[in-house]
Amino acid sequence: MNITARTSFQIQRDVVYALLLREISSRFGKSRVGFLWVLIEPVAHLVFPIALFGFVLERAIPGVDYPLFLVYGFMPFLLFKTICLQTMDGTRANRGLLSYRQVLLMDVFIAKVMAHCAVSACVFAVVLGGLALLGFEVLPPLPIELFGVLALTVALAFGLGMLFAALGSVSPELKTIARLVFIPLYFLSGILFPISRFPEEWMAWLALNPVVHLVELSRHTALPDYKLLPHLGIAYPLAVAMASTFMGLALYRLRWLSRAAA
């Protein structure tokens, strides 16, 4: 009987698939309650401010429904935050699996990103479906451009996550600092209100945050009457994503692969 040896690509594909199933299983648990909790937690982050600012206080943005404004701003931010933190903690949470010769740390990173993208797609499908039942026009006028913005968000989070993971393996305190940074970042990225509400003299500093660009680009592609500020665009977050991914891959090559070879 002839046994055909598998290629390295086939081995990595099977490893990533197995890790993906493991990641989804660990997120959802073995009961339906685990599946519901994965959906309820991010939905709660959206429902509370929608009820508070959108319906109770009737906080209006000219020409834009506030619930849609919030959803299309929170979507890229949550995607960025979770992928970045999950990738950063990939070494600690999967240290036992890395003892297997076939499993590489990059496989763990890729599986985590794929799992979270799948979960996020389900979450926002549920949220947008609920808003559609309430009478909102939820379909974006520029769906391809919106998909591009979200793909760039994933790339930026993945690159920064690898970079933080490498730096955190040298100094664990950096991981704690990275988690704390997301608290002010939530308010400084224009999630709850337009970035134009900030004082004009703050704009140059706020524009150094690539998440602001991605949040505003998401709203610009999804909301017909939402205007993008002139100093925001795709070039800056794209450059940061490329630089962080390059540095993250370089440190991955230098630190983890050299350690595995030793």
SULUR-V986009 format. One record per pair of residues at least 12 apart in sequence whose C-alpha atoms are under 7 Angstrom apart, sorted by sequence separation. I is the first residue (numbers start at 0). GAP is how many residues later the second one is. D is the distance in whole Angstrom. If there is no record, write none. Layout:
I_GAP_D / I_GAP_D
//
This chain:
53_12_5 / 215_12_7 / 53_13_6 / 49_17_5 / 89_18_7 / 89_19_6 / 212_19_6 / 212_20_6 / 212_21_7 / 86_22_6 / 188_22_6 / 189_22_7 / 188_23_5 / 212_24_7 / 45_25_7 / 86_25_7 / 206_25_7 / 85_26_7 / 209_26_7 / 209_27_5 / 82_30_6 / 82_33_7 / 152_61_7 / 148_65_6 / 148_68_7 / 148_69_6 / 86_71_7 / 145_72_6 / 79_73_6 / 83_73_5 / 87_73_5 / 75_74_6 / 79_74_6 / 82_74_6 / 83_74_6 / 86_74_5 / 87_74_6 / 78_75_7 / 82_75_6 / 86_75_6 / 145_75_6 / 83_76_6 / 84_76_6 / 87_76_6 / 88_76_7 / 144_76_6 / 145_76_7 / 75_77_6 / 79_77_5 / 83_77_4 / 87_77_4 / 141_79_5 / 140_80_7 / 141_80_6 / 139_81_7 / 140_81_6 / 162_81_7 / 139_82_4 / 158_82_6 / 139_83_6 / 140_83_6 / 38_84_6 / 42_84_7 / 159_84_5 / 162_84_7 / 155_85_4 / 158_85_5 / 159_85_7 / 162_85_4 / 165_85_6 / 151_86_7 / 154_86_6 / 158_86_4 / 161_86_5 / 165_86_7 / 14_88_7 / 159_88_7 / 18_89_7 / 22_89_7 / 158_89_6 / 15_91_5 / 19_91_5 / 23_91_6 / 18_92_6 / 19_92_7 / 22_92_7 / 15_95_6 / 19_95_6 / 73_117_6 / 72_118_5 / 69_121_6 / 69_122_6 / 76_134_7 / 75_138_7 / 76_138_7 / 75_139_6 / 72_142_5 / 72_145_7 / 71_146_6 / 72_146_6 / 71_147_6 / 68_150_7 / 63_161_7 / 62_162_6 / 63_162_7
//
